[in-house]
Amino acid sequence: MSAAFDSNTHFPLVHVVWVDHWSEDSWIDIEDLVNKPALTDIHTVGWLLKEDSDRYLITSTIGDDKTCCCSICILKGNVKKFEVLANGQDHFTH
């Protein structure tokens, strides 16, 4: 799915399980850093706006005015599970 956006675009509702990145921005002992606990799985549910070879672009909120909010870009290398919950629907007509 990487069609250009237009007013007839249909976005599938998806569920993605993935591992998030983290960083450390303060001074820390190397031993403390390497002994940090493993990351937990993250669950994201939303409409798949775009997919390419490296990432999924998902939003959880779509407005009638063709705007969106609460969007996230998830790198495919971090994805443990990807499933389509519902086929695409036209979000811009009533």
C-alpha positions in Angstrom: 0.0 0.0 0.0 1.7 3.2 -1.1 -1.0 4.8 -3.2 -1.1 8.6 -3.4 -3.6 10.2 -1.1 -6.8 11.4 -2.6 -10.4 11.9 -1.3 -11.3 8.3 -2.1 -8.4 6.8 -0.2 -9.3 3.9 2.1 -7.2 3.1 5.1 -7.1 -0.3 6.7 -7.3 -0.5 10.5 -4.2 -2.3 11.8 -2.7 -3.6 15.0 1.1 -3.5 15.3 3.2 -5.0 18.1 6.7 -3.5 18.1 9.7 -2.7 20.3 10.4 0.9 20.9 13.8 2.6 20.8 15.2 4.4 23.8 18.2 6.6 24.6 20.1 7.9 27.5 21.0 11.6 27.6 22.8 11.9 30.9 26.0 10.5 32.3 25.7 6.9 33.5 28.0 4.1 34.4 28.5 1.8 31.4 27.7 -1.2 33.6 24.4 0.4 34.7 23.6 1.1 31.1 24.2 -2.4 29.7 22.2 -3.9 32.7 19.1 -1.9 32.0 16.0 -4.2 31.7 14.8 -5.2 28.3 12.2 -3.1 26.5 8.6 -4.1 26.6 6.4 -4.7 23.6 4.3 -1.7 22.4 0.8 -2.2 20.9 -0.4 0.4 18.4 -3.9 0.4 16.8 -4.8 2.8 14.1 -5.3 3.5 10.4 -2.4 2.6 8.1 -1.8 5.8 6.0 1.3 4.6 4.2 3.7 1.7 4.0 7.0 1.5 2.3 10.0 -0.8 2.5 11.2 0.6 5.8 8.2 1.8 7.8 4.5 2.0 8.6 2.8 5.4 9.0 -0.2 5.0 11.3 -2.7 7.5 12.7 -5.3 7.0 15.5 -7.5 10.0 14.6 -8.8 11.1 11.2 -11.0 14.3 10.7 -13.6 14.9 8.1 -11.5 17.7 6.8 -8.7 15.3 5.7 -6.5 16.0 8.8 -5.1 13.5 11.2 -3.7 13.5 14.8 -1.8 11.2 17.1 0.3 9.7 14.3 3.4 7.5 14.5 6.1 6.2 12.2 7.1 2.6 13.1 10.2 1.1 11.6 9.6 -2.4 10.2 12.7 -3.8 11.7 11.1 -3.2 15.2 7.8 -5.0 14.3 7.1 -8.3 15.9 3.5 -8.6 14.7 1.4 -6.9 12.1 -2.3 -7.6 11.5 -5.1 -6.0 9.6 -8.2 -5.7 11.8 -10.6 -4.2 9.2 -10.3 -3.4 5.5 -10.1 0.2 4.4 -13.1 2.4 4.7 -13.8 5.8 3.2 -13.3 8.2 6.0 -14.3 11.4 4.2 -17.9 10.8 3.2 -21.0 10.2 5.3 
